[in-house]
Amino acid sequence: MKCTICEGGETRPGRTAVTLERESTTLVFKAVPAEVCANCGEAYVAEEVSRQILAAAEHAAGWRRAKLCASRRDGIAAARHEGPYVVLLG
């Protein structure tokens, strides 16, 4: 798929780190399956994978809702849904 962030790269299967935060609690999920842009490194996590991560976080931390963030070299980022993927914004 074409990257919606840089618009110049194509994504390929890869892995990313996902960080979830709520108040003073931070959970990090490493090696999360994602489509990763070969040009800019933007990660797209499939909606089903996102649901699984959020459910695991809610269970582990007792959260009712979790805020999805992406851990990238440049820090924490937000996320938005785009089709069947969750776009991890840097």
FENLINUR-V514379 format. One record per run of one state. SS is the DSSP state (H for helix, E for strand, - for the rest). FROM is the first residue (numbers start at 1). TO is the last residue. Records with the same first field share a line. If there is no record, write none. Layout:
SS = FROM-TO  FROM-TO
This chain:
- = 1-1  3-9  23-24  38-42  62-66  73-74  78-78  83-84  89-90
E = 2-2  10-22  25-37  43-46  67-72  75-77  79-82  85-88
H = 47-61
